[in-house]
Structure formats: C-alpha cells, structure tokens
Amino acid sequence: MRLDRIEREEDVLVDIISCQMNPELNDTSLACRTVDVSEVGMQVESDLDLPPETVLGLRLDLSSVLYRLEGEVRWCREEGKHYVGLLIDEESPDFVNWTRMFQLDF
C-alpha cells in the first residue's frame, strides 16, 4: 500500500460532526483546502482551530468524482492559518473508492 503524501490543493467542504473540546462547533460547516493527501489521511488549511479528536464529515469533488469521507483531527497548528492533520475513517462511505484513486496514481 502506498502511503506517500501527494501535494494537492483542492476545495473540501467540512462538517463538524463532534467536537468534545469545543461543543459549540458541532454542526458547523466550513470550506477548507487540502494541502496534501494520502490513502489514509490529509492535511487541510482551515480558518478555525480544530481540536484533536474532533470528528469531521468531508466532501471532496475531485476529477468530477464526489468523495464522502469521515475523518478525525489528529493535530492542528497555527501558522497564520490553521493546518489540520486528519486520519480518514476506513468506515467512510467512499473510503474504498478514495484508496483506489491512489492505486491509479492520480
């Protein structure tokens, strides 16, 4: 399995499903941008500080294919904007299709 991170800037719509450290963020939607992606994770640029263990719904429209994924925030750092590391949940609706994209060397 290839776990290389591929630099790729794409729009991603993020829905905050569950944020235990900051519950007022629950049910918030925001537009983010990917910095890099891999089969099991991605780094996104966000206007919000997203605490670790926050569960997110992700919608990416890449190459005319819509991917619906869920992920968990693993880390967040601020450098002018917030950079957030996500682990993609293997139970996500489109996880298999997402991983297949990497096998095709997109």
MMTF fields as JSON, N, C-alpha, C and O atoms, coordinates in Angstrom:
{
  "mmtfVersion": "1.0.0",
  "mmtfProducer": "UNKNOWN",
  "numBonds": 423,
  "numAtoms": 424,
  "numGroups": 106,
  "numChains": 1,
  "numModels": 1,
  "chainsPerModel": [1],
  "groupsPerChain": [106],
  "chainIdList": ["A"],
  "bondAtomList": [4, 2, 8, 6, 12, 10, 16, 14, 20, 18, 24, 22, 28, 26, 32, 30, 36, 34, 40, 38, 44, 42, 48, 46, 52, 50, 56, 54, 60, 58, 64, 62, 68, 66, 72, 70, 76, 74, 80, 78, 84, 82, 88, 86, 92, 90, 96, 94, 100, 98, 104, 102, 108, 106, 112, 110, 116, 114, 120, 118, 124, 122, 128, 126, 132, 130, 136, 134, 140, 138, 144, 142, 148, 146, 152, 150, 156, 154, 160, 158, 164, 162, 168, 166, 172, 170, 176, 174, 180, 178, 184, 182, 188, 186, 192, 190, 196, 194, 200, 198, 204, 202, 208, 206, 212, 210, 216, 214, 220, 218, 224, 222, 228, 226, 232, 230, 236, 234, 240, 238, 244, 242, 248, 246, 252, 250, 256, 254, 260, 258, 264, 262, 268, 266, 272, 270, 276, 274, 280, 278, 284, 282, 288, 286, 292, 290, 296, 294, 300, 298, 304, 302, 308, 306, 312, 310, 316, 314, 320, 318, 324, 322, 328, 326, 332, 330, 336, 334, 340, 338, 344, 342, 348, 346, 352, 350, 356, 354, 360, 358, 364, 362, 368, 366, 372, 370, 376, 374, 380, 378, 384, 382, 388, 386, 392, 390, 396, 394, 400, 398, 404, 402, 408, 406, 412, 410, 416, 414, 420, 418],
  "bondOrderList": [1, 1, 1, 1, 1, 1, 1, 1, 1, 1, 1, 1, 1, 1, 1, 1, 1, 1, 1, 1, 1, 1, 1, 1, 1, 1, 1, 1, 1, 1, 1, 1, 1, 1, 1, 1, 1, 1, 1, 1, 1, 1, 1, 1, 1, 1, 1, 1, 1, 1, 1, 1, 1, 1, 1, 1, 1, 1, 1, 1, 1, 1, 1, 1, 1, 1, 1, 1, 1, 1, 1, 1, 1, 1, 1, 1, 1, 1, 1, 1, 1, 1, 1, 1, 1, 1, 1, 1, 1, 1, 1, 1, 1, 1, 1, 1, 1, 1, 1, 1, 1, 1, 1, 1, 1],
  "groupList": [{"groupName": "MET", "atomNameList": ["N", "CA", "C", "O"], "elementList": ["N", "C", "C", "O"], "formalChargeList": [0, 0, 0, 0], "bondAtomList": [1, 0, 2, 1, 3, 2], "bondOrderList": [1, 1, 2], "singleLetterCode": "M", "chemCompType": "L-PEPTIDE LINKING"}, {"groupName": "ARG", "atomNameList": ["N", "CA", "C", "O"], "elementList": ["N", "C", "C", "O"], "formalChargeList": [0, 0, 0, 0], "bondAtomList": [1, 0, 2, 1, 3, 2], "bondOrderList": [1, 1, 2], "singleLetterCode": "R", "chemCompType": "L-PEPTIDE LINKING"}, {"groupName": "LEU", "atomNameList": ["N", "CA", "C", "O"], "elementList": ["N", "C", "C", "O"], "formalChargeList": [0, 0, 0, 0], "bondAtomList": [1, 0, 2, 1, 3, 2], "bondOrderList": [1, 1, 2], "singleLetterCode": "L", "chemCompType": "L-PEPTIDE LINKING"}, {"groupName": "ASP", "atomNameList": ["N", "CA", "C", "O"], "elementList": ["N", "C", "C", "O"], "formalChargeList": [0, 0, 0, 0], "bondAtomList": [1, 0, 2, 1, 3, 2], "bondOrderList": [1, 1, 2], "singleLetterCode": "D", "chemCompType": "L-PEPTIDE LINKING"}, {"groupName": "ILE", "atomNameList": ["N", "CA", "C", "O"], "elementList": ["N", "C", "C", "O"], "formalChargeList": [0, 0, 0, 0], "bondAtomList": [1, 0, 2, 1, 3, 2], "bondOrderList": [1, 1, 2], "singleLetterCode": "I", "chemCompType": "L-PEPTIDE LINKING"}, {"groupName": "GLU", "atomNameList": ["N", "CA", "C", "O"], "elementList": ["N", "C", "C", "O"], "formalChargeList": [0, 0, 0, 0], "bondAtomList": [1, 0, 2, 1, 3, 2], "bondOrderList": [1, 1, 2], "singleLetterCode": "E", "chemCompType": "L-PEPTIDE LINKING"}, {"groupName": "VAL", "atomNameList": ["N", "CA", "C", "O"], "elementList": ["N", "C", "C", "O"], "formalChargeList": [0, 0, 0, 0], "bondAtomList": [1, 0, 2, 1, 3, 2], "bondOrderList": [1, 1, 2], "singleLetterCode": "V", "chemCompType": "L-PEPTIDE LINKING"}, {"groupName": "SER", "atomNameList": ["N", "CA", "C", "O"], "elementList": ["N", "C", "C", "O"], "formalChargeList": [0, 0, 0, 0], "bondAtomList": [1, 0, 2, 1, 3, 2], "bondOrderList": [1, 1, 2], "singleLetterCode": "S", "chemCompType": "L-PEPTIDE LINKING"}, {"groupName": "CYS", "atomNameList": ["N", "CA", "C", "O"], "elementList": ["N", "C", "C", "O"], "formalChargeList": [0, 0, 0, 0], "bondAtomList": [1, 0, 2, 1, 3, 2], "bondOrderList": [1, 1, 2], "singleLetterCode": "C", "chemCompType": "L-PEPTIDE LINKING"}, {"groupName": "GLN", "atomNameList": ["N", "CA", "C", "O"], "elementList": ["N", "C", "C", "O"], "formalChargeList": [0, 0, 0, 0], "bondAtomList": [1, 0, 2, 1, 3, 2], "bondOrderList": [1, 1, 2], "singleLetterCode": "Q", "chemCompType": "L-PEPTIDE LINKING"}, {"groupName": "ASN", "atomNameList": ["N", "CA", "C", "O"], "elementList": ["N", "C", "C", "O"], "formalChargeList": [0, 0, 0, 0], "bondAtomList": [1, 0, 2, 1, 3, 2], "bondOrderList": [1, 1, 2], "singleLetterCode": "N", "chemCompType": "L-PEPTIDE LINKING"}, {"groupName": "PRO", "atomNameList": ["N", "CA", "C", "O"], "elementList": ["N", "C", "C", "O"], "formalChargeList": [0, 0, 0, 0], "bondAtomList": [1, 0, 2, 1, 3, 2], "bondOrderList": [1, 1, 2], "singleLetterCode": "P", "chemCompType": "L-PEPTIDE LINKING"}, {"groupName": "THR", "atomNameList": ["N", "CA", "C", "O"], "elementList": ["N", "C", "C", "O"], "formalChargeList": [0, 0, 0, 0], "bondAtomList": [1, 0, 2, 1, 3, 2], "bondOrderList": [1, 1, 2], "singleLetterCode": "T", "chemCompType": "L-PEPTIDE LINKING"}, {"groupName": "ALA", "atomNameList": ["N", "CA", "C", "O"], "elementList": ["N", "C", "C", "O"], "formalChargeList": [0, 0, 0, 0], "bondAtomList": [1, 0, 2, 1, 3, 2], "bondOrderList": [1, 1, 2], "singleLetterCode": "A", "chemCompType": "L-PEPTIDE LINKING"}, {"groupName": "GLY", "atomNameList": ["N", "CA", "C", "O"], "elementList": ["N", "C", "C", "O"], "formalChargeList": [0, 0, 0, 0], "bondAtomList": [1, 0, 2, 1, 3, 2], "bondOrderList": [1, 1, 2], "singleLetterCode": "G", "chemCompType": "PEPTIDE LINKING"}, {"groupName": "TYR", "atomNameList": ["N", "CA", "C", "O"], "elementList": ["N", "C", "C", "O"], "formalChargeList": [0, 0, 0, 0], "bondAtomList": [1, 0, 2, 1, 3, 2], "bondOrderList": [1, 1, 2], "singleLetterCode": "Y", "chemCompType": "L-PEPTIDE LINKING"}, {"groupName": "TRP", "atomNameList": ["N", "CA", "C", "O"], "elementList": ["N", "C", "C", "O"], "formalChargeList": [0, 0, 0, 0], "bondAtomList": [1, 0, 2, 1, 3, 2], "bondOrderList": [1, 1, 2], "singleLetterCode": "W", "chemCompType": "L-PEPTIDE LINKING"}, {"groupName": "LYS", "atomNameList": ["N", "CA", "C", "O"], "elementList": ["N", "C", "C", "O"], "formalChargeList": [0, 0, 0, 0], "bondAtomList": [1, 0, 2, 1, 3, 2], "bondOrderList": [1, 1, 2], "singleLetterCode": "K", "chemCompType": "L-PEPTIDE LINKING"}, {"groupName": "HIS", "atomNameList": ["N", "CA", "C", "O"], "elementList": ["N", "C", "C", "O"], "formalChargeList": [0, 0, 0, 0], "bondAtomList": [1, 0, 2, 1, 3, 2], "bondOrderList": [1, 1, 2], "singleLetterCode": "H", "chemCompType": "L-PEPTIDE LINKING"}, {"groupName": "PHE", "atomNameList": ["N", "CA", "C", "O"], "elementList": ["N", "C", "C", "O"], "formalChargeList": [0, 0, 0, 0], "bondAtomList": [1, 0, 2, 1, 3, 2], "bondOrderList": [1, 1, 2], "singleLetterCode": "F", "chemCompType": "L-PEPTIDE LINKING"}],
  "groupTypeList": [0, 1, 2, 3, 1, 4, 5, 1, 5, 5, 3, 6, 2, 6, 3, 4, 4, 7, 8, 9, 0, 10, 11, 5, 2, 10, 3, 12, 7, 2, 13, 8, 1, 12, 6, 3, 6, 7, 5, 6, 14, 0, 9, 6, 5, 7, 3, 2, 3, 2, 11, 11, 5, 12, 6, 2, 14, 2, 1, 2, 3, 2, 7, 7, 6, 2, 15, 1, 2, 5, 14, 5, 6, 1, 16, 8, 1, 5, 5, 14, 17, 18, 15, 6, 14, 2, 2, 4, 3, 5, 5, 7, 11, 3, 19, 6, 10, 16, 12, 1, 0, 19, 9, 2, 3, 19],
  "groupIdList": [1, 2, 3, 4, 5, 6, 7, 8, 9, 10, 11, 12, 13, 14, 15, 16, 17, 18, 19, 20, 21, 22, 23, 24, 25, 26, 27, 28, 29, 30, 31, 32, 33, 34, 35, 36, 37, 38, 39, 40, 41, 42, 43, 44, 45, 46, 47, 48, 49, 50, 51, 52, 53, 54, 55, 56, 57, 58, 59, 60, 61, 62, 63, 64, 65, 66, 67, 68, 69, 70, 71, 72, 73, 74, 75, 76, 77, 78, 79, 80, 81, 82, 83, 84, 85, 86, 87, 88, 89, 90, 91, 92, 93, 94, 95, 96, 97, 98, 99, 100, 101, 102, 103, 104, 105, 106],
  "secStructList": [7, 7, 7, 7, 7, 3, 3, 7, 7, 7, 3, 3, 3, 3, 3, 3, 3, 3, 7, 1, 1, 7, 4, 4, 4, 6, 6, 7, 3, 3, 3, 3, 3, 3, 3, 3, 3, 7, 1, 1, 3, 3, 3, 3, 3, 3, 1, 1, 7, 7, 7, 6, 6, 7, 3, 3, 3, 3, 3, 3, 3, 3, 6, 6, 3, 3, 3, 3, 3, 3, 3, 3, 3, 3, 3, 3, 3, 3, 1, 1, 1, 3, 3, 3, 3, 3, 3, 3, 7, 6, 6, 1, 6, 6, 2, 2, 2, 2, 2, 2, 2, 2, 2, 6, 6, 7],
  "xCoordList": [0.848, 0.0, 0.886, 1.853, 0.549, 1.334, 0.799, -0.373, 1.642, 1.2, 1.851, 1.823, 2.435, 3.047, 2.003, 0.847, 2.426, 1.549, 1.766, 2.898, 0.66, 0.718, 0.251, -0.861, 1.106, 0.695, -0.437, -0.313, -1.544, -2.703, -3.596, -4.019, -3.882, -4.758, -6.132, -6.318, -7.084, -8.461, -9.392, -9.066, -10.544, -11.558, -12.168, -12.4, -12.425, -13.095, -14.105, -13.778, -15.327, -16.354, -16.302, -16.388, -16.162, -16.005, -17.228, -17.626, -17.817, -18.911, -18.39, -17.924, -18.47, -18.014, -19.129, -20.199, -18.861, -19.845, -19.815, -20.859, -18.612, -18.494, -17.176, -16.099, -17.281, -16.093, -16.278, -16.943, -15.688, -15.864, -15.216, -15.741, -14.084, -13.379, -14.037, -13.813, -14.843, -15.483, -16.853, -17.036, -17.837, -19.128, -19.903, -20.738, -19.652, -20.366, -19.977, -20.656, -18.903, -18.518, -19.325, -19.331, -20.013, -20.799, -21.796, -22.386, -21.976, -22.905, -22.479, -23.296, -21.214, -20.672, -20.125, -19.51, -20.345, -19.774, -18.783, -19.015, -17.695, -16.728, -16.02, -15.873, -15.591, -14.816, -13.346, -12.841, -12.666, -11.23, -10.551, -11.194, -9.234, -8.454, -7.434, -6.771, -7.309, -6.295, -4.902, -4.716, -3.937, -2.528, -1.849, -1.116, -2.116, -1.641, -2.601, -3.347, -2.57, -3.479, -2.712, -1.686, -3.233, -2.72, -3.91, -5.052, -3.642, -4.734, -5.481, -6.687, -4.798, -5.422, -5.521, -5.988, -5.092, -5.147, -5.002, -4.801, -5.112, -4.897, -4.577, -4.896, -3.942, -3.712, -4.551, -4.521, -5.307, -6.13, -5.785, -5.281, -6.076, -5.912, -7.304, -8.247, -7.43, -8.729, -8.657, -7.595, -9.797, -9.872, -10.129, -9.992, -10.5, -10.81, -9.759, -9.158, -9.546, -8.719, -9.588, -10.594, -9.215, -9.985, -9.216, -8.155, -9.737, -9.025, -8.877, -9.717, -7.802, -7.65, -8.883, -9.555, -9.159, -10.285, -11.618, -12.651, -11.622, -12.838, -13.163, -12.285, -14.422, -14.857, -15.486, -16.345, -15.044, -15.469, -16.067, -15.645, -17.056, -17.526, -16.838, -16.736, -16.368, -15.601, -16.254, -16.649, -16.362, -16.865, -15.864, -15.635, -15.274, -14.307, -14.81, -15.262, -14.732, -15.111, -13.831, -13.36, -13.273, -12.008, -12.222, -12.825, -11.743, -11.831, -13.252, -13.463, -14.206, -15.642, -16.179, -17.217, -15.482, -15.961, -16.107, -15.197, -17.269, -17.514, -17.136, -17.602, -16.282, -15.885, -16.499, -16.321, -17.227, -17.782, -16.998, -17.065, -16.254, -15.377, -15.644, -16.218, -15.228, -15.21, -13.784, -13.028, -13.43, -12.079, -12.029, -12.98, -10.894, -10.672, -9.432, -8.407, -9.552, -8.413, -7.368, -7.672, -6.136, -5.021, -4.168, -3.623, -4.052, -3.261, -3.707, -4.318, -3.387, -3.672, -2.568, -2.21, -2.034, -1.014, -1.362, -1.971, -0.965, -1.286, -0.036, 0.981, -0.131, 0.948, 0.284, 0.382, -0.404, -1.205, -2.594, -3.592, -2.66, -3.899, -3.706, -2.615, -4.769, -4.685, -4.442, -5.16, -3.432, -3.146, -3.552, -3.125, -4.39, -5.028, -4.691, -4.87, -4.206, -3.929, -5.096, -5.547, -5.592, -6.762, -6.425, -5.666, -6.999, -6.956, -8.321, -9.344, -8.347, -9.603, -10.124, -9.381, -11.398, -12.055, -12.28, -12.893, -11.791, -11.922, -13.376, -13.682, -14.276, -15.697, -16.439, -17.655, -15.727, -16.336, -17.037, -16.59, -18.148, -18.903, -18.064, -18.275, -17.117, -16.34, -14.871, -14.02, -14.572, -13.17, -12.524, -11.39, -13.236, -12.663, -12.363, -11.287, -13.295, -13.06, -11.918, -11.133, -11.815, -10.731, -9.382, -8.477, -9.234, -7.952, -7.641, -6.478, -8.674, -8.471, -7.843, -7.05, -8.199, -7.656, -6.123, -5.441, -5.586, -4.136, -3.448, -2.298, -4.145, -3.575, -3.482, -2.713, -4.27, -4.221, -3.24, -3.139, -2.507, -1.526, -2.15, -1.677, -3.204, -3.879, -2.945, -3.309],
  "yCoordList": [-1.193, 0.0, 1.246, 1.337, 2.166, 3.387, 4.452, 4.821, 4.951, 5.937, 7.295, 8.153, 7.484, 8.777, 9.881, 9.695, 11.015, 12.191, 12.895, 13.123, 13.233, 13.907, 15.341, 15.581, 16.288, 17.693, 17.937, 17.675, 18.444, 18.671, 19.697, 19.511, 20.776, 21.828, 21.671, 21.906, 21.275, 21.083, 21.641, 21.634, 22.122, 22.562, 21.347, 20.319, 21.475, 20.419, 21.071, 22.01, 20.567, 21.06, 20.199, 18.974, 20.853, 20.158, 20.423, 21.57, 19.349, 19.441, 18.893, 17.755, 19.701, 19.251, 18.405, 18.914, 17.117, 16.176, 16.174, 16.239, 16.101, 16.011, 16.615, 16.158, 17.646, 18.282, 18.324, 19.216, 17.359, 17.265, 18.432, 18.883, 18.93, 20.014, 21.376, 22.304, 21.502, 22.776, 22.486, 22.67, 22.028, 21.553, 22.577, 22.193, 23.859, 24.864, 24.809, 25.409, 24.103, 23.924, 22.828, 22.754, 21.969, 20.884, 21.451, 22.508, 20.739, 21.116, 22.371, 22.986, 22.752, 23.874, 23.343, 22.276, 24.075, 23.727, 24.808, 25.99, 24.413, 25.388, 24.88, 23.676, 25.816, 25.487, 25.487, 26.444, 24.408, 24.286, 23.956, 23.827, 23.823, 23.49, 22.43, 22.545, 21.395, 20.39, 20.96, 21.797, 20.495, 20.821, 19.601, 19.7, 18.446, 17.185, 16.083, 16.226, 14.974, 13.864, 12.547, 12.452, 11.543, 10.184, 9.241, 9.683, 7.942, 6.978, 7.02, 6.773, 7.323, 7.236, 8.574, 8.622, 9.656, 10.941, 12.108, 11.951, 13.286, 14.501, 15.639, 15.595, 16.658, 17.898, 18.963, 19.106, 19.715, 20.773, 22.101, 22.158, 23.151, 24.522, 25.012, 24.917, 25.54, 25.929, 27.311, 27.749, 27.996, 29.264, 29.051, 29.985, 27.834, 27.527, 26.618, 25.79, 26.782, 25.868, 24.649, 24.768, 23.503, 22.281, 21.38, 20.866, 21.181, 20.385, 18.915, 18.381, 18.26, 16.825, 16.065, 16.472, 14.946, 14.048, 14.589, 13.953, 15.754, 16.261, 15.371, 15.069, 14.954, 14.096, 14.976, 15.809, 14.778, 15.62, 14.796, 13.667, 15.374, 14.861, 15.659, 16.882, 14.993, 15.647, 15.359, 14.228, 16.4, 16.224, 16.853, 18.063, 16.025, 16.484, 16.121, 14.999, 17.067, 16.828, 16.88, 17.955, 15.694, 15.606, 14.919, 13.847, 15.517, 14.92, 14.452, 13.354, 15.284, 15.038, 13.82, 13.268, 13.406, 12.345, 12.943, 13.603, 12.703, 13.202, 12.12, 10.984, 12.485, 11.569, 12.057, 13.212, 11.168, 11.46, 10.638, 9.408, 11.339, 10.68, 11.224, 12.302, 10.477, 10.979, 10.881, 9.993, 11.805, 11.802, 12.342, 12.944, 12.111, 12.604, 13.494, 13.161, 14.633, 15.542, 14.878, 14.459, 14.782, 14.223, 15.327, 15.177, 16.459, 17.6, 18.857, 18.803, 19.998, 21.3, 22.257, 22.323, 22.991, 24.003, 25.3, 25.291, 26.402, 27.698, 28.336, 28.467, 28.733, 29.456, 30.491, 30.43, 31.459, 32.416, 31.855, 32.491, 30.674, 29.893, 28.645, 28.383, 27.889, 26.639, 25.495, 25.35, 24.691, 23.494, 22.3, 22.161, 21.435, 20.362, 19.021, 18.84, 18.087, 16.733, 15.823, 15.753, 15.12, 14.26, 12.811, 12.514, 11.914, 10.488, 10.113, 10.367, 9.514, 9.158, 7.846, 6.873, 7.836, 6.659, 5.628, 5.936, 4.415, 3.362, 2.936, 2.245, 3.337, 3.031, 4.104, 4.013, 5.108, 6.176, 5.602, 4.604, 6.235, 5.715, 5.504, 4.528, 6.399, 6.316, 5.96, 6.26, 5.322, 5.024, 4.126, 4.37, 3.091, 2.161, 2.903, 2.734, 3.717, 4.489, 5.475, 5.689, 6.078, 7.013, 6.309, 6.825, 5.138, 4.436, 3.953, 3.904, 3.598, 3.145, 4.255, 3.983, 5.499, 6.628, 6.664, 7.012, 6.306, 6.339, 5.208, 5.343, 4.091, 2.964, 3.296, 2.677, 4.276, 4.7, 5.841, 6.382, 6.21, 7.313, 8.604, 9.185, 9.057, 10.286, 11.399, 12.527],
  "zCoordList": [0.0, 0.0, 0.0, 0.756, -0.83, -0.951, -0.007, -0.091, 0.891, 1.87, 1.654, 2.536, 0.481, 0.181, 0.266, -0.114, 0.763, 0.746, -0.579, -1.008, -1.216, -2.505, -2.301, -1.832, -2.656, -2.545, -3.525, -4.721, -2.996, -3.859, -3.189, -2.048, -3.893, -3.371, -3.997, -5.192, -3.18, -3.625, -2.56, -1.373, -2.987, -2.033, -1.358, -1.994, -0.069, 0.676, 1.612, 2.337, 1.587, 2.491, 3.742, 3.669, 4.897, 6.17, 7.038, 7.24, 7.546, 8.515, 9.839, 9.904, 10.891, 12.201, 12.819, 13.151, 12.966, 13.489, 15.014, 15.663, 15.58, 17.035, 17.494, 17.111, 18.319, 18.898, 20.415, 20.943, 21.103, 22.547, 23.278, 24.295, 22.782, 23.472, 23.25, 24.028, 22.202, 21.881, 21.265, 20.061, 22.09, 21.563, 20.746, 19.928, 20.941, 20.14, 18.664, 17.831, 18.325, 16.923, 16.23, 15.001, 17.008, 16.407, 15.402, 15.624, 14.303, 13.23, 12.47, 11.784, 12.586, 11.825, 10.498, 10.459, 9.434, 8.125, 7.725, 7.974, 7.116, 6.651, 5.408, 5.197, 4.602, 3.406, 3.779, 4.366, 3.432, 3.679, 2.359, 1.318, 2.434, 1.246, 1.634, 2.665, 0.803, 1.099, 0.833, -0.05, 1.606, 1.389, 0.777, -0.206, 1.388, 0.832, 1.253, 2.221, 0.506, 0.749, 0.655, -0.018, 1.342, 1.208, 1.282, 1.413, 1.198, 1.239, 2.563, 2.595, 3.642, 4.966, 5.692, 6.83, 5.054, 5.747, 4.799, 3.595, 5.387, 4.613, 5.559, 6.747, 5.01, 5.728, 5.038, 3.815, 5.851, 5.296, 5.957, 7.079, 5.223, 5.706, 6.102, 5.316, 7.332, 7.876, 8.502, 8.945, 8.535, 9.251, 10.738, 11.528, 11.128, 12.52, 13.134, 12.449, 14.426, 15.201, 15.51, 16.209, 15.004, 15.228, 16.189, 15.834, 17.402, 18.404, 18.0, 17.277, 18.472, 18.231, 18.719, 19.667, 18.041, 18.3, 17.794, 18.003, 17.129, 16.504, 15.303, 14.495, 15.189, 14.083, 13.015, 13.303, 11.776, 10.656, 9.53, 9.276, 8.858, 7.583, 6.491, 6.589, 5.461, 4.392, 3.051, 2.768, 2.226, 0.857, -0.101, -0.072, -0.946, -1.941, -3.321, -3.55, -4.241, -5.622, -6.452, -6.823, -6.74, -7.466, -8.808, -8.869, -9.861, -11.194, -11.484, -12.0, -11.151, -11.366, -10.601, -10.967, -9.552, -8.663, -7.271, -6.769, -6.651, -5.303, -4.3, -4.392, -3.334, -2.26, -0.959, -0.573, -0.281, 1.038, 2.043, 2.057, 2.883, 3.848, 5.241, 5.397, 6.248, 7.604, 8.098, 7.702, 8.967, 9.49, 10.899, 11.395, 11.53, 12.885, 12.888, 12.294, 13.571, 13.698, 14.586, 15.703, 14.089, 14.86, 15.459, 16.553, 14.726, 15.214, 14.496, 13.429, 15.107, 14.491, 14.907, 16.083, 13.959, 14.287, 13.565, 12.496, 14.166, 13.572, 13.009, 13.691, 11.742, 11.054, 10.167, 8.941, 10.807, 10.056, 9.829, 10.171, 9.258, 9.159, 10.004, 10.509, 10.148, 10.9, 9.923, 8.934, 10.206, 9.427, 10.275, 11.421, 9.692, 10.435, 9.79, 8.586, 10.596, 10.123, 10.432, 11.575, 9.417, 9.564, 9.261, 8.338, 10.052, 9.77, 9.205, 9.841, 8.022, 7.381, 7.961, 8.093, 8.303, 8.857, 7.753, 6.73, 7.955, 6.948, 6.745, 5.773, 7.645, 7.501, 6.697, 6.526, 6.207, 5.407, 4.187, 3.623, 3.773, 2.618, 1.361, 0.642, 1.083, -0.162, 0.07, -0.768, 1.204, 1.519, 0.465, 0.053, 0.029, -0.962, -2.258, -2.832, -2.722, -3.947, -3.764, -4.688, -2.585, -2.276, -2.4, -3.057, -1.778, -1.829, -3.241, -3.641, -3.996, -5.38, -6.223, -7.124, -5.929, -6.676, -6.566, -7.53, -5.4, -5.211, -5.948, -6.364, -6.113, -6.857, -8.34, -9.075, -8.774, -10.186, -10.402, -11.503, -9.333, -9.421, -9.92, -10.897, -9.261, -9.707, -9.651, -9.985]
}
